[in-house]
Amino acid sequence: MDSMITAAARALAAGDPLGALKRVALRDDAAALALRGIAMAQLGDLVRAKMLVRSAARAFSPKEVVAKARCVVAEAEIAFAMRDLGWPEKALDAARATLEEHGDHANAAHARYLATRRLLLIGRIDEAERTLNEFDAGKIPPALRAAHELVVAGIAMRRLRTKDARNALARARQAAHHAGIYALTAEVESAYRTLDTPAARLIARGEERLLLLHEVETLMSSKALIVDACRYVVRDERTNVSLATRPILFELACALAEAWPGDAPRNALIARAFRTRHPDETHRARLRVEMGRLRKLLRPVASVNATKDGFSLMPRRAREVVVLARPVAEEHAAVLAFLADGESWSSSALALALGASQRTVQRALDSLAAAGKAQSFGRGRARRWMTPPVPGFTTTLLLPAPLPGD
C-alpha cells in the first residue's frame, strides 16, 4: 500500500474526511475509490458514497478478498446510515468471517456491531443481546469500544434498565474521548439526552404528565394496573394480557382506564371504539358484545362491570389504574418517532422496523405529509422520508420493545 493511501486511511480513522480526500480525490484505483467512498459517507453524501464503495468492490481483484470484505462492511454501514435496513445479512456475515480469518479483527468487530445495531433498530432485542454477548470487547480500539457501549446502552434503554444504560453511556463517552472522533462523541451525547427527555405520558385520574425513562421503569415495577399504549398490553405485577391484535378492545380498555375510578359513558365508548358520533341500537349492541370479549380477556387482572351510564374497570389486585401512552398524542406516533431521528427512511425500512405492512406505513406517511409533519424526496425506490426532530421528546421510541417475560 502506497504512502498516500496509508495517510488517507489514517485521516479517515481519525474522523478527518477532508484530509483523506485531499490525498485520493483524483485517483481511481480500487483502494482510492474505497477511501473516497468512506470519506463521502462521513461528509453525509451517502448516495455518492454507496456508488464509490461498490465501484471499489468491483475494481479489487478476486484474490483481494480482505479488501472486498471491507467494502461489503462499508456498504452495510452506508446502508444503515441511509436507513436501508433490507441489506443482505448473509453478505455481511460472510465478510465478517473473511476478515476474522485473515486477522482483521477490528473491521470484523465493526461488522458485528453493524449487524447488532440493525437488530436493535428493528426491535429484535433478544437477538441483538445474544449477538453482543458472543463478542469479547476487551481488546478493541476506543472507537469500537464506544460503539459497543452504545449498543449496550440501547439494549438497556429498551429493557428499561436506566442505571445500566447510564453506566454504558459513561463508558462510551470515555472511549469516544480517547478516540478523538467528534461525530462519535456527538452520537454518545445524543444518546445521553434521550435519558433526560420525556419517553411517555402517564394518564391517571383525569390528569396526565410526561415521564422520563427512569420514571417509566419505576412505574413498570409498581403494583398499579397499567394499560400500556406503547406495547398494547394490560398488565399488573403478576400478569400481562396482550391486546396487540385486538385494536377495538384495546381502545375500550384505554377508555375505561382513563375514566377510572369512575365509569365511562356508553356513547363515549362507542365514539372512541367505533369512530361514530351518532350511535344507534346496532352500535350499542356491538358495544355489549365487545365488552363481553374484553371482560373475558381481562379476567386475570380486572373485572369489567356494567353501570347505569356505561362501564367501569375494577382491578383485582392493584389499587391504582393508569394509562401509559406515547409522549406525543398522534395517530401515527410510532412512524414519527422513527422519522424524528433526523435520518432519511424508506417506507420499506420503516415497515421492517415497525413490524407493519408497507402499505400501512405508506398510508401513515401520506397522512403525515398531508399534515405537514413529514416530507419526502426522491422517486420510486430511491424515495426517502424524514421530518425535523420533535423538540423536547426522545427521538427514538424507547418503549415498543417487549419487556422480559412479556
Disulfide bonds with the S-S distance in Angstrom:
none
